[in-house]
Amino acid sequence: MTVEHNKQTVIRFNNEFFEKANTEITKELLASSFVNHTAPPNRPTDASVMISFITAFHKGFSDVSVKIYEILGEDDKICLRKTILVTHTGEFMGEKASGKKIELNVIEIDILKMEK
């Protein structure tokens, strides 16, 4: 895998998973050895927590858009600076819909490895 291929994979994952809530993309792009380092304590570290989160996220927010401003790569690491833009139109984590537009600024580091 080249750095450019890895960048395109991360962009595709952001578009399909975060923007469109296509959870099936995890079966294609995440290895069986995938580890979610952002999982809450005492929760599984596989893709299941991410899938549950993105499903609930899309129930609470509409107009989901991911804007990638920078994407850098070296070896098997890809780092991106992005903003997730949403509108709070449904209940999320106990909070009733506010109708407000929300901007989430994110720095993300991904490590891509071929499954053996």
SVG drawing of the C-alpha trace seen along z (x, -y; Angstrom):
<svg xmlns="http://www.w3.org/2000/svg" viewBox="-36 -27 43 41">
<polyline fill="none" stroke="black" stroke-width="0.4" points="0.0,0.0 1.3,-3.4 0.8,-6.6 -1.5,-7.9 -3.6,-4.7 -3.9,-5.0 -5.0,-8.6 -7.7,-7.7 -8.8,-4.8 -9.2,-7.2 -11.0,-9.8 -13.4,-7.0 -14.0,-5.8 -14.9,-9.4 -17.2,-9.9 -19.0,-6.5 -19.0,-5.9 -19.2,-9.4 -21.1,-11.3 -23.4,-8.5 -23.6,-6.2 -22.7,-3.3 -21.7,-0.8 -21.1,2.0 -17.9,0.2 -16.4,1.4 -16.5,5.0 -14.6,4.0 -12.0,1.5 -11.4,2.6 -9.2,5.6 -10.4,8.2 -7.5,7.1 -8.8,3.5 -8.5,1.7 -10.6,-1.3 -8.4,-3.4 -11.3,-5.9 -13.7,-3.4 -15.0,-4.3 -13.5,-2.4 -14.8,1.2 -16.3,1.3 -15.2,3.5 -12.4,2.0 -13.5,3.5 -15.7,1.7 -19.0,2.5 -18.7,-0.6 -18.1,-2.8 -21.0,-1.3 -23.4,-1.9 -22.1,-5.4 -22.5,-6.4 -26.0,-4.9 -27.1,-7.0 -25.2,-10.0 -27.1,-10.0 -30.4,-9.6 -29.6,-12.8 -28.0,-14.8 -28.8,-15.5 -27.0,-17.4 -23.8,-15.5 -20.8,-16.8 -17.1,-16.0 -14.7,-18.7 -11.1,-17.5 -8.6,-20.4 -5.3,-18.6 -4.2,-15.0 -0.7,-13.9 0.9,-10.5 4.1,-8.8 4.6,-5.0 1.4,-3.4 0.2,-6.5 -2.4,-9.0 -3.2,-12.2 -6.0,-14.5 -7.5,-17.7 -11.2,-17.8 -14.4,-19.4 -17.7,-17.6 -20.7,-19.8 -24.2,-18.7 -27.6,-20.0 -29.0,-18.7 -32.4,-17.5 -33.0,-14.5 -32.3,-13.2 -28.6,-12.3 -27.2,-11.0 -30.3,-12.2 -30.2,-15.7 -33.4,-16.8 -33.0,-18.3 -32.0,-21.9 -32.0,-22.6 -28.6,-24.2 -25.8,-23.8 -22.7,-22.3 -19.1,-22.2 -16.8,-19.5 -13.1,-20.1 -11.0,-16.9 -7.4,-15.8 -7.3,-12.1 -4.5,-9.7 -5.0,-6.4 -2.6,-3.4 -3.3,-1.3 -2.0,2.3 -2.8,5.1 -4.4,8.0 -2.2,11.2"/>
</svg>
